[in-house]
Amino acid sequence: MKTKPRIAIILGENTSAGGARYDMSKAYFNAIRRAGGLPFGIPYMEDLVAPVADEFDGFVSVGGRINFPEDWYVDGDCSKFPLSDRLAVDRALMKGFLERDKPVLGICNGMQMLACLHGCRMVSDIRSYRPDILHHDQDDALHPADIAPGTALSRIMGVARFDVNTFHREAVVELSDKVVASAHAPDGVVEAIEVPAYRFAIGLQWHPEAMASTDHPGHRVFEAFVEEAGRNP
C-alpha cells in the first residue's frame, strides 16, 4: 500500500499575546487530511529544519501576523507586527523544501513570504498604500478573485473567477521576474502567486482552509498540492 504524503505545516502562534503559545486553526490540518495527506505541525526549532525538509513530502506556510524584514517592503515602509521566533524557521523550511524541489503552499502570510523570498516587495497596510482599495482585513467578507489564464492555478481551479475570503492588511505590490501573479481582486490586489521555476510553489492571499466545509473551488489547491507531494521519490 502506498503511504500517504506527509505534509509539514508550520505552527501558528498568538503574537498579540506575547508569542508564548502555539495557536492556529485546526482547519489547515483538516484540509490536508481531506485532500489525502498526513499533516504534521512543526514547532519553531531550527535543528528540525533539515530533517523535516529531507523526510517530509510537502510544506505549508500558514497565515499569521509576524514581523518581516524591512527590505521586503517598499521604500519607507516596514512591518507593524510583533517579532516572532517563527520567521527564521518558517523561512528556512520554505527554502529547504524549494531547494529540494518539493511542493510548497503558502497561505496569506505564507504567500507573502514565498513572494518576498523571490524578490517581490509588499506594504504593511494596503489601504494606506492606495485609498481606493477594498477593505481586505475583515471577517465574514468575500470578494471575487480573477484567475490569470495559462497559470498553474488556472489549470488547478478550472474556473476563471470565484469568491474568496479576506483577512489581510499587508499585501504584495511589486512583483519580480521570478514570480507570476495568478489571481487578482477587483481592486488589483494580488490574491495568488506562483514561482514557475519549481514544480509546485503557489501562494494564496486568501484562506481556503476556512472554506473547508463548503463546496468551494479553492479546495482544489490542497488536492493538487497533496497529489504533487505524493510524486516525491
C-alpha positions in Angstrom: 0.0 0.0 0.0 1.3 3.4 -0.9 2.0 5.7 2.0 0.0 8.9 2.1 2.2 12.1 1.5 3.5 13.5 4.8 2.9 17.3 4.9 4.8 19.6 7.3 2.7 22.6 8.5 4.5 25.4 10.4 2.6 26.0 13.6 1.0 29.4 14.1 1.1 31.5 17.3 -0.8 34.2 19.1 1.7 37.1 18.6 -0.8 39.5 20.2 -0.5 37.7 23.5 3.3 37.7 23.6 4.0 34.7 21.4 4.4 32.3 24.3 1.9 29.8 22.8 1.4 28.0 19.5 -2.1 28.9 18.3 -3.7 28.1 15.0 -6.8 26.8 13.3 -7.4 23.1 13.0 -8.8 23.7 9.6 -5.3 23.5 8.0 -4.8 20.0 9.2 -8.3 19.0 8.3 -7.9 20.4 4.7 -4.7 18.4 4.2 -6.2 15.2 5.6 -9.3 15.7 3.4 -7.1 16.1 0.4 -5.3 12.7 1.1 -2.3 13.8 3.1 -0.9 13.2 6.6 -0.5 16.6 8.3 2.2 17.3 11.0 2.6 20.5 12.9 6.2 21.8 13.0 7.4 23.9 16.0 9.9 26.8 15.9 13.1 24.8 16.4 15.9 25.4 13.9 17.5 22.0 14.3 14.3 20.4 12.9 14.6 22.2 9.6 17.0 19.9 7.7 15.4 16.6 8.8 11.9 17.9 8.1 12.9 19.1 4.7 14.6 15.8 4.0 11.9 13.5 5.3 8.5 15.2 4.5 6.9 15.4 1.1 5.5 19.0 1.1 5.4 22.2 3.2 2.5 24.5 4.1 3.3 28.0 5.5 0.2 29.2 7.2 -1.4 32.6 7.9 -0.2 34.8 10.7 0.9 38.3 11.6 4.7 38.4 12.2 7.4 40.9 11.6 9.1 40.5 8.3 12.5 42.0 7.3 12.3 45.7 6.4 13.8 45.1 2.9 10.8 43.0 2.0 8.7 46.2 2.0 8.6 49.1 -0.4 10.9 52.0 0.5 9.8 53.9 3.6 7.6 51.1 4.9 8.1 48.3 7.5 6.1 45.7 9.4 3.8 46.8 12.2 3.5 43.3 13.5 5.4 41.7 16.5 8.7 40.0 16.2 8.4 36.2 16.2 10.6 33.1 16.5 8.6 31.8 13.6 10.3 33.8 11.0 13.7 32.1 10.9 12.3 28.6 11.0 9.5 29.3 8.5 11.9 30.9 6.1 14.4 28.1 6.4 11.8 25.4 5.9 10.4 27.1 2.8 13.9 27.5 1.4 14.7 23.9 2.3 11.7 22.4 0.6 12.2 24.6 -2.5 15.9 23.6 -2.8 14.8 20.0 -2.8 12.0 20.9 -5.3 9.3 19.6 -3.0 5.9 21.2 -3.1 5.3 24.4 -1.1 1.9 26.0 -0.5 1.9 29.5 1.2 -1.3 30.9 2.6 -1.7 34.6 3.5 1.5 35.3 5.5 3.0 32.3 3.7 2.2 33.7 0.3 3.9 37.0 1.2 7.0 35.0 2.4 7.1 33.0 -0.8 6.9 36.1 -2.9 9.5 38.1 -1.0 12.0 35.3 -0.9 11.9 35.6 -4.7 12.4 39.4 -5.0 8.9 40.8 -4.6 8.0 43.6 -2.2 5.0 44.4 -0.1 3.3 47.0 2.0 2.2 46.9 5.7 -1.2 48.5 5.1 -2.8 48.1 1.7 -5.5 50.7 2.3 -3.0 53.3 3.3 -0.9 52.5 0.2 -3.9 53.1 -2.1 -7.1 54.6 -0.6 -9.4 53.1 -3.4 -8.5 49.6 -2.2 -11.3 47.4 -0.8 -11.3 46.7 3.0 -9.4 43.4 2.9 -8.9 42.9 6.7 -12.3 41.8 7.9 -14.1 38.7 9.0 -17.1 37.2 7.1 -16.4 39.2 3.9 -16.0 37.8 0.4 -14.8 39.4 -2.8 -14.2 37.9 -6.3 -10.7 36.7 -7.4 -10.0 36.6 -11.1 -7.6 33.8 -12.1 -5.0 34.6 -14.8 -5.3 32.2 -17.8 -2.4 29.9 -18.6 -1.2 29.7 -15.0 -0.8 26.6 -12.9 -3.5 28.0 -10.6 -5.9 28.3 -13.6 -5.3 24.6 -14.5 -5.9 23.5 -10.9 -9.0 25.6 -10.4 -10.7 25.1 -13.7 -12.6 28.3 -13.3 -11.9 31.9 -14.2 -13.4 33.6 -11.2 -14.7 32.7 -7.7 -15.3 34.4 -4.4 -12.6 34.3 -1.7 -12.4 35.4 1.9 -10.2 38.3 3.0 -8.3 38.6 6.3 -5.1 40.6 5.4 -3.8 44.0 6.0 -0.4 43.5 4.3 -0.2 42.8 0.6 2.4 42.1 -2.2 2.5 45.1 -4.5 5.7 44.7 -6.5 6.5 41.5 -8.4 9.9 40.3 -9.5 10.6 38.5 -12.8 10.7 35.2 -10.9 7.1 35.4 -9.8 3.8 35.3 -11.6 0.6 36.8 -10.2 -2.0 34.2 -10.9 -5.1 35.9 -9.3 -6.2 39.4 -8.5 -9.0 41.0 -6.6 -11.3 43.5 -8.4 -9.2 46.4 -7.0 -6.0 44.9 -8.4 -4.6 43.5 -5.2 -2.6 40.3 -5.8 -4.5 37.3 -4.5 -2.3 34.5 -5.6 1.3 34.0 -6.9 3.3 31.1 -8.3 7.0 30.6 -8.9 7.4 28.7 -12.2 11.0 27.6 -11.5 9.6 24.9 -9.2 7.2 22.1 -9.9 4.8 23.4 -7.2 5.3 26.7 -5.4 1.9 28.5 -5.1 0.8 31.2 -2.7 -2.7 32.3 -1.9 -3.6 35.5 -0.1 -7.0 34.1 1.0 -7.7 31.3 3.4 -9.1 28.2 1.5 -8.8 26.1 4.7 -11.5 28.3 6.2 -13.9 27.2 3.5 -13.3 23.5 4.1 -17.0 22.8 4.9 -18.3 24.1 1.6 -18.0 23.0 -2.0 -15.5 25.7 -2.9 -13.1 25.5 -5.9 -10.3 26.8 -3.7 -10.1 23.3 -2.1 -8.6 22.0 -5.4 -5.4 23.7 -4.4 -5.0 21.4 -1.4 -5.8 18.4 -3.6 -3.3 19.4 -6.3 -0.7 20.1 -3.6 -1.1 16.8 -1.9 -1.1 14.9 -5.2 2.1 16.6 -6.2 3.7 15.8 -2.9 2.8 12.2 -3.5 5.0 12.1 -6.5 8.2 12.6 -4.4 10.5 9.7 -4.6 
